[in-house]
């Protein structure tokens, strides 16, 4: 009989939703002032894996820097899981932005975190 591999457990913690700032409501009231936040589903909290760093691409706001959409790097959570220890991303210099000048895209090396494993 084949044995199933057991996945290592990941420590998850609950943090305030960056996109709605914990209100649980859509911060831009696109559909209605009563619409639930698309990131946290109206809970005001999101689950993230530790360790994590603030998203450099959106500066931890969860909002894409050039629109009212959720950040494409952190998916609106405001933080990105990283493997420690870390060092500043050599490609973007820690900004989390695509170094080619396209400010709509996160850095492909660090995924928008601004840091990479050391």
C-alpha positions as CSV (number, residue, x, y, z in Angstrom):
1,X,0.0,0.0,0.0
2,X,1.3,3.5,-0.9
3,X,2.1,5.9,1.9
4,X,0.8,9.4,1.7
5,X,3.2,12.2,2.2
6,X,2.3,14.4,5.1
7,X,2.7,18.1,4.3
8,X,4.5,20.2,6.9
9,X,2.3,22.3,9.0
10,X,2.3,26.0,8.2
11,X,1.7,28.5,11.0
12,X,-1.1,30.9,10.0
13,X,-2.1,34.0,11.9
14,X,-5.0,36.4,11.5
15,X,-4.2,40.0,10.6
16,X,-6.3,43.0,9.8
17,X,-7.4,43.2,6.2
18,X,-5.3,45.9,4.6
19,X,-7.7,46.5,1.7
20,X,-10.7,47.5,3.8
21,X,-8.6,48.5,6.9
22,X,-10.5,46.0,9.0
23,X,-14.0,47.5,8.2
24,X,-15.2,44.5,6.2
25,X,-16.7,46.8,3.7
26,X,-15.6,47.6,0.1
27,X,-13.4,50.7,0.6
28,X,-14.4,52.2,-2.8
29,X,-18.2,51.4,-2.5
30,X,-18.1,50.2,-6.1
31,X,-21.3,48.2,-5.9
32,X,-22.9,49.7,-2.9
33,X,-21.9,51.3,0.4
34,X,-23.0,48.0,2.0
35,X,-20.9,45.7,-0.1
36,X,-18.6,43.3,1.7
37,X,-14.8,43.6,1.1
38,X,-13.7,41.3,-1.7
39,X,-10.5,40.3,0.1
40,X,-11.7,39.4,3.6
41,X,-15.4,38.6,2.7
42,X,-16.6,41.1,5.3
43,X,-14.7,39.6,8.2
44,X,-12.1,42.4,8.5
45,X,-9.4,39.8,9.1
46,X,-7.4,37.6,6.7
47,X,-5.2,34.6,7.3
48,X,-1.5,34.8,6.4
49,X,1.4,32.5,6.7
50,X,4.2,33.5,9.0
51,X,6.8,34.9,8.6
52,X,5.6,37.8,6.5
53,X,6.6,41.3,5.5
54,X,4.6,44.3,4.4
55,X,4.0,44.3,0.7
56,X,6.5,46.7,-0.9
57,X,4.5,46.9,-4.1
58,X,1.4,48.5,-2.5
59,X,3.2,49.8,0.6
60,X,1.0,47.5,2.7
61,X,-2.3,49.1,1.7
62,X,-3.6,46.1,-0.2
63,X,-4.6,48.5,-3.0
64,X,-2.9,48.4,-6.4
65,X,-0.7,51.5,-6.7
66,X,-2.3,52.6,-10.0
67,X,-6.0,51.6,-9.6
68,X,-8.7,50.9,-7.1
69,X,-8.2,47.1,-7.5
70,X,-6.6,44.8,-5.0
71,X,-2.8,44.6,-5.1
72,X,-1.6,42.0,-7.5
73,X,1.4,41.1,-5.3
74,X,-0.3,40.5,-2.0
75,X,-3.9,40.0,-3.2
76,X,-5.1,42.8,-1.0
77,X,-3.8,41.4,2.3
78,X,-1.1,44.0,2.6
79,X,1.6,41.4,3.6
80,X,3.5,38.7,1.7
81,X,4.9,35.5,3.2
82,X,8.7,35.2,3.0
83,X,11.3,32.6,3.8
84,X,13.7,34.0,6.4
85,X,16.4,35.2,6.5
86,X,15.9,37.8,3.9
87,X,17.9,40.4,2.0
88,X,16.9,43.4,-0.2
89,X,15.8,42.3,-3.6
90,X,18.8,42.9,-6.0
91,X,16.4,43.5,-9.0
92,X,14.1,46.2,-7.7
93,X,16.2,47.5,-4.8
94,X,13.4,46.8,-2.3
95,X,10.7,48.8,-4.0
96,X,8.7,45.8,-5.2
97,X,8.1,47.4,-8.6
98,X,9.0,46.0,-12.0
99,X,12.4,47.5,-12.7
100,X,11.7,47.9,-16.5
101,X,9.6,51.0,-15.6
102,X,6.1,49.4,-15.9
103,X,4.7,50.6,-12.6
104,X,1.6,48.4,-13.0
105,X,3.6,45.2,-12.4
106,X,5.3,43.9,-9.3
107,X,9.0,42.8,-9.5
108,X,9.2,39.3,-10.9
109,X,12.2,38.4,-8.7
110,X,10.7,39.1,-5.3
111,X,7.0,39.1,-6.3
112,X,6.5,42.6,-4.9
113,X,7.8,41.8,-1.4
114,X,11.0,43.9,-1.8
115,X,13.0,41.1,-0.2
116,X,14.3,37.7,-1.3
117,X,15.7,34.8,0.8
118,X,19.3,35.4,1.8
